[in-house]
């Protein structure tokens, strides 16, 4: 069989319907080159591929055309400047969620916020939010005590591995939302499931864990639970910030206001869509209690 070149392999991938960037990243993966090496492909477009590399590349392209997320195939995803390992145990981190990280940092970097603030990430998945916050706060000289929660042991295993690889000090708790969490926090951030169970768009997400996507008939069951539980875990003046669906901002703000949160507001993503909503808890001062981390949970 005649060997094919890099350029011919990329052209074949495009004929299968792959986007140019996906085709390039998959070829770099098959060649065991870094994902930043797209310029290498341009400089070596006439290089012949070894047959085993060509076969592996075709298999990768077929997985992608079948709808499997690129991040699962290559095993990594960039998020807020961090390279995270991801697989089918967790959702693929998405750019929209960077809005939640940016809003959280805006709150945590206010002049009145103490160094070493207590921060909680609910439903951490790959650890994307918790690790992005820990990294950004450390870089700013405002280290925080970041705790990440997830109900899935597999997700927590992956998140811990990402924390180790990045050298970031984040604690982990296995819990259904706040049930196993004690203590109070200056900020709770969460990107919970928020898609309605019958949403027709779910088919496009069939490769990702459904329990991390859907939340009841209207998609708000988990958000209701978090809003109900959060006041018992917020320090006075603490903030609860939630990511939600593109059309859920009004409902989430109403839920926050009914629960007693103040300064209820929403934050738009880069497309101008109200992607996150949150509010400040006005409870009377209490003695801060650091989150309890059981043995083996760090």
C-alpha positions, 0 to 999 in steps of 0.5 A: 500500500502506498504511504500517504503524506500528512497533507493527504491524511488531513485532506482525507479527514476533511472529506470525512467531514472533520473540521480542519482544527480537529483533523490537525489535532488528531493527526498530532495525537496519532504522531505523538506530537504536542497539540501546540505543533500545528506549525510542525504539520505545515512544515512537514506536509509532504512527510509520509506517515508510517502505516501504523500511524495512518491506521491509528489516525483513521480510527481516531477520525472515525471516532470523531465523526461518530460524535465522540468529543475531541477532548476524550479522544486526545485525553486533554482539554485546555481550560483557563490556561490550564491543560486538564486530563479529561475522559468519559467520567466527566464533562468536557470543560467548556469556554462558557464556564470561564465566565463563572471562574472570572466572576468568582475571581472578581469576588475573591480579589476584592480588597475586603476579601481575606487572603486565604479565603475559603472557596468551594466548587460544587460538582467539580468534574475534572476539577476545572473550576477549582483548579483554575481558581486555585492557580489564579489566586496563587498567581495573584498572591491571594492563596485560598483554601479551595475545596472541590466536591463531586458525587462521582468517585471517578470524577474525583479520582480524575480531579485529584490527578489533575491537581497533582499534575498541576501542583495545586493544593485543592482538597476533595470531598465526595458528596451529593452537593453539600450533604457531606460538607461542613463549615462555611465559605466565602464563596461557593461556585458551581456548574451543576447539571441544568439541562431538562431531561427531555431536551432534544439537544441531549443526543449531541451530548450522548458521549458525556455522562448524562448524570452531569448534564440533566436535572429534572423536567425543567433542568433546575432540580440541582440548582434548587437543591444548591440554593436551598442548602447553600445558606448553611455553608456561607459566611456572612457576606459570602457569595453563591455563583451558579452557571445555568442554561442560556434561558434560565437566568430569570428563573435562577435569579427568582430562586435566589431572591426567594431564598433570601440572597441579596445583590442577585444578578447575572453575568453574560458570557462572551456571546452576551448570553446571561450564563451565570447568576448569583447573590450574596448571603446576608446572614448574621456573623458567625464564627468561621469554621474551616471545611472538614476534610476526612482522612484520605479525602485530600 
